[in-house]
Amino acid sequence: MIRIRTSSGLSGRYSSMPVMAPSKTIMAIKPTKALSMKKIIIYTGLIAGLIASLVISGCKEQIDPVVEELDFSRAFSPVGIEAVISNTTTVTLTWSSVKNTDHYIVEIYDGATASATLVHSAEVPATEESQVSYTYVLPAGDTQFYGRIKAVSSLQGIDESKWSLVTFKTDPENLFQGYDTYMSAMNACIVQWEPGATATSLLFVNGGTQLPFTLSAEDLALGGRQVTGLPNGIYEVRLMNGTFVRGHTSVIIEGDVLVEPGGDLKAALDALPAGGVILLVNGTSYPLSDIDTVRSSTKVRGILPGDLPEIFLVSGAESRYHMFDIGTSMTLSDSLVFENVEISCALDDGETKLRGVIDQESDAFVIGAIRFRNCIIRNSGRSAIRLRGNAAGQVINSVEFLNCVMYDFAFDSHYGVLNGALTGNFINIRFINTTVYNIRGGIINYGNGAGCESVVVDNCTFNETTMDTGSSRYFIDFGTGSNTSTGTITISDCIFGQTVDRANGVRPGSMTLTVSGSYYTTDFFDGTTAPIKQLMTAYSGASTNLWTDPVGGDFTFLDSNFEGLPSAGAPRWKD
């Protein structure tokens, strides 16, 4: 056997394979001379061909060449880019270091692509660390941004890399949150935000109207500004940082007539155009010289929510017994609103109590809404609103007490805060976030009537209600059939304190009653007729154990462990 060594080319690998020699049997034949030479040539050709085949086969068995050095004309692009948002508007960009880099260029754009506005650019020095980072405080929260980074080589003749891209969004922010914005005077307001914030202006937006107000360094340090010269309207207020918005809030600017201290409220009411708003100065008293008939949509508002301006009826008008009437020209589109005012139903704000705020005697009327918002209503001999009825109808579609304090009612009679009649109807009634105490009757006395669709009593505080010692009064009374209303009565998240021991609960008539999330003290009684205790949670102590001074009207919590403190009662006593 003959062995032939073959080379596999660049690999330097070798292989071997056997090659057969000519057979001795063939060599033993005695050929002629010509035949022998022919056979030798054939054998030699076969062997040569076989060797050539092996050589060619070996040359085809090659591996890829080993690359010892590459030559590039551009730096590598940064990889592994991450963007992390902290503190709402701070972005930290990180990426892997690129070898032979002098520095990196960072660009940040407002938007999702580089076609947006360039916000910031910077050169970041290269580092020996495996990671590079760059931190920047962005101009606003809740905004989409786009970043890109490229490497600039430290080697001569090497171009900078291509851009590497990353998108990110800042966290939501509202620098107005936790700070108050409110109307502070006629055509003016106070706007407050986080002190020391980076911003450039306030923008007041009302429909297509935009009113900018540049902020000074002092404004920014204080986190507040009084803005004057604002037309009436409902404004969205934006805290701007250039074109970026850092907060949203709102404010209502209203007021058609400002009644200065010593001014004539009755004359202002009579001259007010339909839909007008009268502003009263806080801490001032406004005597009404006579009962006023409201003939069109009217709002009476104290400018600020504290130190409320006071309204009362003066001597000489007592024969009319109450303060306001509703005019016959009113419609369901009209309303009467009192906001941030104290209404004393006592003559000259003294000891003689009148019948109430509204006591409609005989005139028919219809009105869309009567609302009391953040008001104190007190010292009524009878009610806040009484409808005596008229064959043509007396109808208030919605009556609302929101965030009010009401006390000293009905000790000249037995009425509740609201009193209806067979032809004097309340369609929707709402007591929300309101405190009622020291009343002889209940909050609704509506034994006769029709058409009531809903009563909502939510997050209210009650104490010394149904305090009539001579008769058992109901907290809410829809009678036993003479009121045909079939709506709903919903009481939720309320606290019921002291009553007299003969008091009754809720008589719903044909209304459907639901009570939830509410509590009662041990000195609350609801009798055996229409009781509601079984629908509430008992507190283990009396009203004087729960509240600081309930008889004096201080319902801050003496018992800080009260189970219902987070959810029940009027919110004003928890602040």
TAGI-V29546 format. One record per residue. RES is the residue in one small letter. PHI is phi in whole degrees, 0 to 359 (* if undefined). OMEGA is omega in whole degrees, 0 to 359 (none if undefined). NEAR is the number of other ideal C-beta (glycine too) atoms within 12 Angstrom. Layout:
BEGIN
{{RES,PHI,OMEGA,NEAR} {RES,PHI,OMEGA,NEAR}}
END
This chain:
BEGIN
{{m,*,180,9} {i,259,178,15} {r,252,182,15} {i,244,178,23} {r,272,178,16} {t,241,178,25} {s,256,177,21} {s,262,174,21} {g,79,186,19} {l,294,184,15} {s,288,182,18} {g,68,179,13} {r,268,181,16} {y,233,174,16} {s,217,179,21} {s,226,177,16} {m,212,182,19} {p,285,173,12} {v,234,185,21} {m,284,174,15} {a,279,178,15} {p,298,181,18} {s,290,177,11} {k,297,179,8} {t,298,179,7} {i,296,182,17} {m,293,183,14} {a,280,179,9} {i,290,180,13} {k,260,181,9} {p,273,171,14} {t,287,182,10} {k,297,181,10} {a,294,180,10} {l,297,181,14} {s,297,179,16} {m,296,180,13} {k,297,180,14} {k,295,180,20} {i,299,180,18} {i,296,179,14} {i,299,180,16} {y,298,180,21} {t,297,178,15} {g,296,179,14} {l,298,181,18} {i,295,180,20} {a,296,179,16} {g,295,179,15} {l,296,179,22} {i,296,179,21} {a,299,179,16} {s,297,179,18} {l,295,180,27} {v,296,180,21} {i,296,179,16} {s,300,180,19} {g,294,181,25} {c,292,180,18} {k,286,182,17} {e,271,182,19} {q,244,174,15} {i,249,180,12} {d,298,181,7} {p,290,177,9} {v,279,180,9} {v,267,182,7} {e,267,183,6} {e,197,176,6} {l,242,181,7} {d,241,181,10} {f,245,180,17} {s,254,183,14} {r,223,178,19} {a,292,176,31} {f,290,177,28} {s,284,176,27} {p,299,178,38} {v,233,179,22} {g,69,183,20} {i,285,175,32} {e,228,176,23} {a,237,181,32} {v,240,179,20} {i,264,175,29} {s,222,179,17} {n,49,174,16} {t,73,188,25} {t,235,181,31} {t,266,178,22} {v,248,173,37} {t,243,178,25} {l,262,176,37} {t,230,177,28} {w,203,181,36} {s,283,179,24} {s,297,176,26} {v,250,183,36} {k,298,177,20} {n,60,178,21} {t,256,176,31} {d,277,178,23} {h,198,179,26} {y,242,174,40} {i,251,179,31} {v,246,175,39} {e,231,179,30} {i,234,183,36} {y,240,173,28} {d,278,182,30} {g,131,185,21} {a,255,181,19} {t,218,180,18} {a,287,175,22} {s,283,178,10} {a,280,184,20} {t,280,176,21} {l,291,181,19} {v,263,188,31} {h,200,172,25} {s,221,182,20} {a,202,170,20} {e,259,182,20} {v,248,181,30} {p,299,175,20} {a,291,182,25} {t,224,177,21} {e,281,180,10} {e,289,181,12} {s,285,181,14} {q,235,175,22} {v,244,178,32} {s,224,178,26} {y,214,183,33} {t,242,181,22} {y,213,176,28} {v,269,184,23} {l,282,188,37} {p,283,183,32} {a,197,174,35} {g,271,176,33} {d,53,184,22} {t,228,178,33} {q,277,177,24} {f,231,181,38} {y,229,179,33} {g,238,174,45} {r,217,187,35} {i,222,172,41} {k,221,181,33} {a,261,174,39} {v,249,188,27} {s,289,174,25} {s,269,182,18} {l,268,180,20} {q,294,174,9} {g,80,180,13} {i,258,180,21} {d,289,174,17} {e,295,184,28} {s,286,169,29} {k,283,182,18} {w,287,167,24} {s,251,193,32} {l,243,174,26} {v,206,175,31} {t,243,181,26} {f,200,181,30} {k,227,178,24} {t,288,181,32} {d,288,177,19} {p,301,176,18} {e,216,172,32} {n,211,185,25} {l,287,172,38} {f,275,186,30} {q,297,182,20} {g,89,180,15} {y,233,186,23} {d,266,169,22} {t,235,186,35} {y,205,174,29} {m,293,185,37} {s,247,179,27} {a,193,178,24} {m,296,180,26} {n,62,180,27} {a,213,177,28} {c,209,172,38} {i,256,176,29} {v,243,181,41} {q,230,180,29} {w,209,184,37} {e,295,181,25} {p,299,177,20} {g,81,181,15} {a,290,176,34} {t,278,181,28} {a,202,182,38} {t,238,186,25} {s,197,167,29} {l,254,178,43} {l,237,177,31} {f,262,185,36} {v,240,176,23} {n,225,185,21} {g,63,179,12} {g,273,180,7} {t,267,177,17} {q,233,182,18} {l,240,180,28} {p,270,176,20} {f,224,182,27} {t,291,180,18} {l,262,177,31} {s,271,177,15} {a,299,178,14} {e,293,177,14} {d,303,183,26} {l,293,179,26} {a,294,180,17} {l,282,186,20} {g,71,181,28} {g,192,181,30} {r,201,169,31} {q,268,180,23} {v,249,182,32} {t,242,177,19} {g,75,181,15} {l,270,172,31} {p,295,177,22} {n,301,179,25} {g,164,174,24} {i,259,188,19} {y,249,160,32} {e,270,180,25} {v,254,180,42} {r,243,172,36} {l,268,188,42} {m,257,168,31} {n,236,191,31} {g,67,177,24} {t,265,183,20} {f,267,180,31} {v,257,182,31} {r,252,178,40} {g,182,177,35} {h,231,168,28} {t,209,181,30} {s,216,178,23} {v,206,176,33} {i,256,174,27} {i,254,183,35} {e,214,178,31} {g,133,178,32} {d,256,180,26} {v,221,173,27} {l,257,178,29} {v,268,181,35} {e,289,175,19} {p,307,183,17} {g,88,181,12} {g,283,184,23} {d,265,181,21} {l,294,181,39} {k,299,179,27} {a,294,179,17} {a,294,178,28} {l,295,182,37} {d,292,183,23} {a,267,186,20} {l,291,176,28} {p,289,180,17} {a,303,180,20} {g,81,184,19} {g,282,180,29} {v,236,175,35} {i,262,177,43} {l,256,177,37} {l,245,182,39} {v,277,182,29} {n,296,180,26} {g,79,183,18} {t,243,176,25} {s,260,181,28} {y,231,178,39} {p,285,173,30} {l,269,182,38} {s,284,179,25} {d,196,177,24} {i,302,181,31} {d,246,175,34} {t,261,182,27} {v,273,187,36} {r,251,178,27} {s,207,182,26} {s,307,186,30} {t,218,172,37} {k,229,176,36} {v,242,188,47} {r,224,164,37} {g,285,187,38} {i,297,185,36} {l,249,184,26} {p,277,179,24} {g,240,181,17} {d,49,193,18} {l,294,171,34} {p,292,187,37} {e,247,176,34} {i,244,175,40} {f,207,180,35} {l,266,184,41} {v,262,179,27} {s,303,183,19} {g,103,179,14} {a,252,188,23} {e,292,180,25} {s,294,179,13} {r,270,168,25} {y,73,182,30} {h,213,191,37} {m,255,185,47} {f,224,169,41} {d,242,175,36} {i,260,183,43} {g,288,183,27} {t,288,181,22} {s,273,180,19} {m,293,180,32} {t,227,177,20} {l,295,177,17} {s,275,185,15} {d,262,179,30} {s,210,172,33} {l,235,185,43} {v,232,170,32} {f,245,181,43} {e,221,178,37} {n,57,177,37} {v,228,173,44} {e,252,182,37} {i,246,176,45} {s,261,179,37} {c,270,177,46} {a,263,180,34} {l,299,182,28} {d,56,184,23} {d,55,181,24} {g,250,186,17} {e,263,182,15} {t,280,184,22} {k,265,175,31} {l,270,185,40} {r,287,180,37} {g,151,181,44} {v,286,179,49} {i,233,177,45} {d,222,186,36} {q,282,187,44} {e,276,189,24} {s,228,185,19} {d,290,173,28} {a,285,176,25} {f,197,169,37} {v,218,179,32} {i,217,182,41} {g,292,184,25} {a,203,166,33} {i,236,186,45} {r,232,172,36} {f,240,183,43} {r,236,181,31} {n,51,180,34} {c,244,166,37} {i,253,179,40} {i,236,190,41} {r,210,169,36} {n,59,175,36} {s,263,177,46} {g,294,181,33} {r,229,191,34} {s,231,164,46} {a,276,177,52} {i,225,174,50} {r,234,174,42} {l,250,182,42} {r,276,176,32} {g,100,176,26} {n,206,183,22} {a,302,178,13} {a,277,175,14} {g,102,167,27} {q,235,189,39} {v,227,168,36} {i,248,184,41} {n,293,180,31} {s,214,172,31} {v,239,189,46} {e,221,171,38} {f,242,184,43} {l,242,177,32} {n,57,181,30} {c,253,169,40} {v,238,185,35} {m,227,181,44} {y,205,178,37} {d,63,181,32} {f,238,161,46} {a,73,180,39} {f,280,169,27} {d,270,181,26} {s,202,183,26} {h,233,189,27} {y,290,173,38} {g,262,178,41} {v,297,175,50} {l,242,178,49} {n,229,178,42} {g,261,180,43} {a,208,181,35} {l,304,178,24} {t,241,175,25} {g,229,196,42} {n,239,169,40} {f,257,183,46} {i,273,178,32} {n,226,184,28} {i,234,180,46} {r,223,167,38} {f,246,185,45} {i,234,175,31} {n,54,189,33} {t,243,179,40} {t,247,179,43} {v,231,178,49} {y,209,179,41} {n,58,176,30} {i,230,184,45} {r,286,180,36} {g,255,178,44} {g,256,181,46} {i,270,178,47} {i,224,175,47} {n,243,193,42} {y,218,184,49} {g,294,176,32} {n,240,178,27} {g,147,182,39} {a,196,168,31} {g,85,180,32} {c,291,182,40} {e,263,183,23} {s,203,168,28} {v,234,179,44} {v,239,177,32} {v,236,190,44} {d,226,177,34} {n,50,179,35} {c,244,177,44} {t,243,181,49} {f,233,175,50} {n,207,184,42} {e,52,172,41} {t,260,183,49} {t,45,185,50} {m,266,178,37} {d,291,181,30} {t,277,183,16} {g,261,183,14} {s,206,181,20} {s,274,182,28} {r,265,177,39} {y,261,176,38} {f,296,170,53} {i,227,184,48} {d,228,174,41} {f,252,173,41} {g,75,184,28} {t,240,179,16} {g,136,180,17} {s,284,169,19} {n,257,187,34} {t,267,180,21} {s,299,182,35} {t,233,180,19} {g,278,184,29} {t,240,171,24} {i,244,182,42} {t,239,177,32} {i,246,183,41} {s,217,172,30} {d,54,179,30} {c,248,175,42} {i,236,181,47} {f,248,179,48} {g,257,191,43} {q,302,167,34} {t,225,168,41} {v,283,187,26} {d,286,179,18} {r,257,182,19} {a,293,176,41} {n,247,182,31} {g,268,183,36} {v,245,174,43} {r,257,189,34} {p,278,185,36} {g,61,178,32} {s,267,176,23} {m,282,178,33} {t,259,185,20} {l,259,173,28} {t,227,178,23} {v,232,180,34} {s,210,172,22} {g,62,187,24} {s,246,186,39} {y,228,175,40} {y,220,180,40} {t,269,184,38} {t,290,178,21} {d,261,172,28} {f,264,179,39} {f,237,178,31} {d,225,173,36} {g,62,179,24} {t,250,178,15} {t,260,180,21} {a,58,178,31} {p,289,178,25} {i,230,181,38} {k,304,184,27} {q,296,180,16} {l,260,184,26} {m,234,179,31} {t,255,182,25} {a,280,169,22} {y,264,190,33} {s,283,182,16} {g,238,178,24} {a,277,180,23} {s,300,180,37} {t,286,173,23} {n,277,184,21} {l,274,187,39} {w,247,184,37} {t,295,180,19} {d,208,185,18} {p,296,179,36} {v,293,179,21} {g,274,176,16} {g,88,177,26} {d,255,184,22} {f,253,168,40} {t,295,192,24} {f,274,173,31} {l,282,180,22} {d,262,182,24} {s,285,179,15} {n,263,179,14} {f,303,184,28} {e,302,184,22} {g,272,184,32} {l,304,182,24} {p,293,192,16} {s,240,190,21} {a,250,177,38} {g,89,181,43} {a,292,184,38} {p,298,184,25} {r,301,183,26} {w,272,180,32} {k,252,184,21} {d,286,none,11}}
END
